[in-house]
Amino acid sequence: MAFGTQSGDADGDSEVMNEINMTPLVDVMLVLLIIFIITVPVMKHAVNIELPTASSQPQQSKPETLRLTVDAQGAYFLNQAPVTADALENRLRNEAAKVPQPELHIGGDKAARYEFVAQAMAVAQRAGLRKIGFVTEPKS
């Protein structure tokens, strides 16, 4: 195929040809090029259609955020307003009934006992809030 023998001397010595014959490769490439030139316009043939348009806007309702703060004495503040421990559960239950449900961010004073923060988390869980996070300040 690509290797052949050269006719040798009058003795009949023959040597193996160690060069590839490029002519058949070029012929194959030209045939493939012609096939691609013919088929590409056929593949790009598109049907023009008129699509319907929609008048609706995507909803981007972002749930509000509740901020519950616990100070060093164990007092609770919901969105900067003081609230008693008894009224806290009722307020959180009303907020949990909203759709979409708001997120609760709990921020505790550095000197506050963990007991007060844990009670606030338990009240939020009983009220039905599912998204609870903690607020911290980055080190400067």
C-alpha positions as a printed Julia matrix, in Angstrom:
140×3 Matrix{Float64}:
   0.0    0.0     0.0
   2.15   2.85    1.2
   5.4    0.92    1.1
   6.73  -0.53   -2.09
   9.84  -1.95   -3.53
  12.15  -0.29   -5.92
  13.52  -2.22   -8.8
  17.13  -2.79   -7.99
  20.17  -3.44  -10.08
  20.39  -6.04  -12.76
  21.23  -8.51   -9.97
  17.67  -8.4    -8.79
  18.5   -6.81   -5.44
  15.42  -5.08   -4.16
  15.26  -2.63   -1.32
  12.2   -1.76    0.71
  11.03   1.79    0.08
  10.94   3.67    3.4
   8.92   6.7     2.29
   5.13   7.05    2.44
   3.38   7.76   -0.83
   1.38  10.94   -0.15
  -0.72  10.96   -3.32
  -3.51   8.63   -2.07
  -3.71  10.55    1.23
  -4.13  13.85   -0.6
  -6.83  12.32   -2.82
  -8.77  11.09    0.21
  -8.52  14.49    1.89
  -9.79  16.27   -1.22
 -12.77  13.92   -1.47
 -13.62  14.5     2.22
 -13.3   18.25    1.74
 -15.72  18.16   -1.19
 -18.2   16.08    0.84
 -18.09  18.57    3.73
 -18.48  21.54    1.37
 -21.62  19.96   -0.06
 -23.19  18.82    3.24
 -22.6   21.92    5.41
 -25.21  24.13    3.66
 -27.75  21.32    3.95
 -27.14  21.02    7.7
 -27.56  24.78    8.21
 -30.95  24.87    6.54
 -33.37  26.25    9.12
 -37.11  26.6     9.25
 -38.27  30.1    10.07
 -41.04  30.08   12.65
 -42.59  32.84   14.68
 -42.52  31.99   18.37
 -45.16  33.31   20.75
 -44.17  35.95   23.28
 -44.96  35.79   26.98
 -46.04  38.79   28.97
 -45.3   37.42   32.43
 -42.4   38.65   34.51
 -40.28  36.31   36.64
 -41.05  36.52   40.31
 -38.3   37.86   42.45
 -39.91  37.86   45.86
 -37.16  37.79   48.39
 -38.13  36.71   51.89
 -37.67  39.31   54.55
 -35.15  38.86   57.32
 -35.95  38.93   61.01
 -33.17  39.93   63.34
 -33.35  38.59   66.89
 -30.78  40.04   69.26
 -29.96  38.76   72.74
 -28.18  41.17   75.05
 -25.92  40.36   78.01
 -28.81  40.36   80.52
 -30.88  37.92   78.41
 -33.36  40.46   77.01
 -34.69  39.8    73.49
 -34.99  42.37   70.7
 -36.87  41.48   67.5
 -35.92  43.9    64.71
 -34.54  46.38   67.27
 -37.82  46.38   69.28
 -37.77  44.87   72.79
 -39.94  41.77   73.21
 -40.57  39.57   76.23
 -39.76  35.86   76.21
 -43.49  35.01   76.38
 -44.46  37.23   73.45
 -41.47  36.09   71.36
 -43.0   32.75   70.42
 -46.28  34.33   69.3
 -44.46  36.9    67.16
 -42.25  34.22   65.58
 -45.26  31.95   64.96
 -46.99  34.81   63.07
 -43.85  35.38   61.01
 -43.48  31.65   60.26
 -46.97  31.58   58.75
 -45.94  34.02   56.0
 -45.17  32.81   52.47
 -42.25  32.89   51.7
 -41.08  32.23   55.2
 -38.63  34.84   56.52
 -35.13  34.01   57.65
 -34.26  34.47   61.32
 -30.82  35.88   62.1
 -29.85  35.51   65.75
 -27.18  37.8    67.13
 -25.95  37.32   70.67
 -23.94  39.67   72.81
 -20.42  38.44   73.53
 -21.2   38.51   77.27
 -24.61  36.79   76.88
 -24.95  33.32   78.33
 -25.46  30.54   75.82
 -28.59  29.52   77.7
 -30.46  32.62   76.43
 -29.39  32.02   72.83
 -30.34  28.33   73.06
 -33.78  29.28   74.43
 -34.27  31.67   71.51
 -33.36  28.9    69.04
 -35.8   26.5    70.74
 -38.59  29.09   70.61
 -37.9   29.7    66.9
 -38.0   25.97   66.19
 -41.29  25.53   68.08
 -42.73  28.48   66.17
 -42.0   26.7    62.88
 -39.17  28.77   61.45
 -36.95  26.63   59.23
 -34.18  29.08   58.25
 -32.18  30.15   61.28
 -28.72  31.69   61.1
 -26.24  33.39   63.4
 -24.83  36.88   63.01
 -21.17  37.43   63.82
 -18.73  40.25   63.25
 -15.51  39.61   61.34
 -12.21  40.06   63.11
 -10.59  43.34   62.24
